[in-house]
Amino acid sequence: MKVQAQAKVNLALDVIGKRNDGYHELDMIMAPISLYNDIEIDIHPVDQITCDGGKIPDHSTIHKTLALLRKEIGLRNHYAIHVLKRIPDQAGLAGSSADAAAVFRAVMAIEGIDLELVKQLEFAKQIGADVPFCLVNRLSRVQGIGEKIRVLPQGWKLSCLIVKPSYGISTPEAFERWHAQAPVHVDVDAVEDAIQNQDFVSLCERMGNALEKPAFQMRPELRELKQKMEALGFDRVMMSGSGSSLMGFFHDPSHLKRAKELCVGMDCFVEIVTIG
């Protein structure tokens, strides 16, 4: 069986605070994008997980997914899983979470397991914070630690340019720095309103990421990259997730191709994607 693991971006990310269990309470708007890993999964005598374009760590989200399903449901089979990576690592694009969600769906289909979505999400949040969203995989308001998902009206397609430098951002350190200073908050309600009204100008004005400032403190060159993109005339440039990917938006998406050509020389992963 061949499946796709679809990446995501954040159109809004607000940090509400830290919970007693150590996790952070978040309020986000997340959307799938037209960038994905290809995954091939087949029944095999033993579990075997391989990858083109990178190494799969021994305790990857795919390993966690198989272990969880074996523990909670019981699986008849073992699997050979091969990942063709297109989503860059440490990008804020949920590549490993997308892999987990895709394998989760594929294994349940092969095993003939039918679970209510609520139960799937309960299992998914044990694998990783972005895995529940990647299972739903639709434009959504996402809250809690990622397990509270409300799907938003579909149909508004946006395009943006993803620019991801060679380095990543440490998510734990980004949160620590967010706590250590006057917190930046994002009006996620206003972002949702802009999406509901399909108002691009308002969306560009309202979009925000509370972790962007800490990420720029950790990597001043990421701020410089944003400034270089802004100099190309983008209507808005913003970081996705905890970084280090930046998203560049034009009201007229025909400008994206030229912008991509100009960004290719920045020694970054550069790709035009459709959002939603």
C-alpha positions in Angstrom: 0.0 0.0 0.0 1.2 3.5 -0.9 0.1 6.5 1.1 1.0 10.2 1.4 2.0 11.9 4.6 0.9 15.5 4.1 2.8 18.4 5.8 1.0 21.3 7.6 1.5 25.0 8.3 0.3 27.3 11.1 -1.6 30.3 10.0 -1.8 31.3 13.7 0.0 30.0 16.8 -0.7 31.4 20.3 0.8 30.0 23.5 -1.8 30.2 26.3 0.6 28.9 29.0 2.2 25.9 30.6 0.0 23.2 32.1 0.7 21.3 35.3 1.8 18.2 33.3 4.5 20.2 31.6 2.8 20.5 28.2 1.9 23.9 26.8 -1.7 24.9 26.1 -1.9 26.2 22.6 -4.4 27.9 20.3 -3.7 27.5 16.6 -5.0 27.5 13.1 -3.4 24.7 11.1 -3.8 23.7 7.5 -2.5 20.8 5.3 -0.3 21.8 2.4 0.6 20.2 -0.9 3.9 18.9 0.3 4.1 15.3 1.4 6.3 12.3 2.1 5.5 9.1 0.1 5.2 6.0 2.3 5.1 2.4 1.1 3.8 -0.1 3.7 3.5 -3.9 3.2 3.1 -6.9 5.5 6.5 -8.3 6.4 7.9 -11.0 8.7 9.3 -8.4 11.1 9.0 -4.6 11.4 11.4 -2.9 9.1 11.4 0.9 8.7 13.6 2.5 6.1 13.9 5.9 4.5 15.2 7.7 1.4 16.5 11.2 1.9 17.3 10.8 5.6 17.6 8.5 8.6 14.7 7.2 10.5 15.6 7.3 14.3 15.1 4.1 16.4 12.4 5.8 18.4 10.6 7.6 15.5 6.9 8.4 15.4 6.5 5.5 13.1 8.0 3.1 15.7 5.8 4.7 18.4 2.7 4.3 16.2 3.3 0.6 15.6 4.1 0.0 19.3 1.0 1.9 20.4 -1.4 0.0 18.1 0.1 -3.3 19.1 -0.4 -2.5 22.8 -3.8 -0.9 22.6 -5.5 -2.9 19.8 -3.3 -5.9 18.9 -2.0 -6.3 15.3 -2.0 -9.5 13.3 1.0 -8.5 11.2 4.4 -6.9 11.1 5.3 -4.3 8.5 8.0 -3.1 6.1 7.6 0.6 5.9 9.6 2.8 3.5 9.5 6.6 3.6 10.5 8.8 0.6 11.1 12.1 2.4 10.2 15.4 0.8 9.2 17.3 3.9 12.4 18.8 5.5 13.2 18.0 9.1 13.1 20.6 11.9 10.9 22.8 9.8 7.7 23.4 11.8 5.8 21.4 9.0 5.0 18.3 11.1 6.9 15.9 8.9 7.3 13.1 11.5 3.7 13.6 12.8 2.4 13.3 9.2 4.4 10.1 8.8 2.8 8.7 12.0 -0.7 9.7 11.0 -0.3 8.1 7.5 1.1 4.9 9.0 -1.7 4.9 11.6 -4.4 5.1 8.8 -2.7 2.5 6.6 -2.2 -0.1 9.3 -5.8 0.2 10.4 -6.9 -0.3 6.8 -4.7 -3.3 6.3 -5.7 -4.9 9.6 -9.4 -4.1 9.0 -9.7 -2.0 12.2 -12.6 0.4 12.4 -12.2 3.0 15.2 -14.3 6.0 15.9 -12.4 9.3 15.3 -12.5 10.2 18.9 -10.7 7.0 19.8 -8.2 7.5 17.0 -7.4 11.0 18.3 -7.0 9.7 21.8 -4.4 7.3 20.6 -2.8 9.8 18.2 -2.1 12.4 21.0 0.1 9.7 22.8 2.3 9.6 19.7 2.9 13.4 19.3 1.1 16.7 19.6 0.6 17.3 15.9 -0.5 13.7 15.1 -4.2 14.3 15.9 -4.3 17.2 13.4 -2.5 15.1 10.8 -5.1 12.4 11.2 -7.9 14.9 10.6 -5.8 16.7 7.9 -8.2 19.6 7.2 -8.0 23.3 7.9 -8.8 23.5 11.6 -8.8 25.5 14.9 -6.5 23.4 17.1 -6.4 23.9 20.9 -5.2 22.2 24.1 -2.0 20.3 23.4 -3.2 19.6 19.9 -6.0 17.2 20.7 -9.0 19.6 20.5 -9.8 20.1 16.8 -12.6 22.0 15.2 -12.7 21.8 11.4 -13.2 25.2 9.7 -15.1 25.8 6.4 -13.2 24.4 3.5 -12.8 25.7 0.0 -10.5 28.8 0.2 -7.2 27.8 -1.4 -4.1 29.9 -0.7 -0.6 29.5 -2.0 2.6 30.4 -0.4 6.3 29.9 -0.7 8.0 27.8 1.9 11.6 28.7 2.6 13.4 26.5 5.1 17.1 27.1 6.0 19.5 24.3 6.7 19.2 24.7 10.5 16.3 24.0 12.8 15.0 25.5 15.9 14.8 23.7 19.3 11.1 23.6 20.2 11.8 23.3 24.0 14.2 26.2 24.0 11.8 28.3 22.0 9.1 27.8 24.6 11.6 28.5 27.4 12.5 31.8 25.8 8.8 32.6 25.3 8.3 32.2 29.1 11.4 34.2 29.9 10.2 37.5 28.4 7.0 39.5 28.0 4.8 36.9 26.2 3.6 37.7 22.7 0.1 36.7 22.0 -1.9 36.2 18.8 -5.5 37.1 18.2 -6.5 33.7 16.8 -10.2 34.6 16.7 -9.3 37.4 14.3 -7.4 35.0 12.1 -10.3 32.6 12.0 -12.7 35.5 11.1 -10.4 36.4 8.2 -10.5 32.8 7.0 -14.2 32.6 7.4 -14.6 35.8 5.3 -11.9 34.7 2.8 -10.3 38.1 3.4 -6.7 37.9 2.3 -5.7 41.5 3.4 -7.1 40.9 6.9 -5.4 37.5 7.1 -2.0 39.0 6.3 -2.6 41.6 9.0 -3.8 39.2 11.7 -1.6 36.1 11.2 0.9 35.6 13.9 3.2 33.1 15.6 4.0 33.6 19.3 7.2 31.5 18.9 8.6 33.6 16.1 10.3 36.2 18.4 12.1 33.5 20.5 13.2 31.7 17.3 14.7 34.9 16.0 16.5 35.4 19.2 18.0 31.9 19.0 18.8 32.3 15.3 19.3 36.0 14.3 20.0 34.8 10.7 16.4 33.5 10.5 15.2 37.1 11.2 17.6 38.2 8.4 16.1 35.6 6.1 12.7 37.0 6.8 13.9 40.5 6.0 15.4 39.3 2.7 12.0 37.7 1.8 10.1 40.8 2.8 12.4 42.8 0.5 11.1 40.7 -2.4 7.7 42.3 -1.9 5.7 39.6 -0.1 2.5 40.8 1.5 3.3 38.7 4.5 6.2 36.5 5.7 5.7 34.4 8.8 7.3 31.4 10.5 5.4 28.1 10.7 5.3 26.1 14.0 8.4 26.4 16.1 10.4 26.9 12.8 12.5 27.2 11.0 10.4 27.3 7.9 9.1 30.7 6.7 6.0 31.2 4.6 5.8 34.0 2.1 2.4 35.1 0.8 1.4 37.2 -2.2 -2.1 38.5 -2.9 -1.3 37.6 -6.6 0.1 34.1 -6.4 1.5 34.5 -9.9 4.4 36.3 -8.2 5.4 33.2 -6.3 7.3 31.6 -9.2 9.6 34.6 -9.6 10.1 34.8 -5.8 11.0 31.1 -5.7 13.7 31.7 -8.4 15.2 34.5 -6.3 15.1 32.5 -3.1 16.8 29.4 -4.6 20.1 31.1 -4.2 19.7 31.5 -0.4 20.9 27.9 0.3 17.5 26.9 1.6 14.7 24.3 0.8 12.3 26.3 -1.4 8.9 25.2 -2.6 5.6 26.7 -3.7 2.7 25.0 -1.9 -1.1 25.1 -1.9 -2.7 25.5 1.6 -5.9 23.7 2.5 
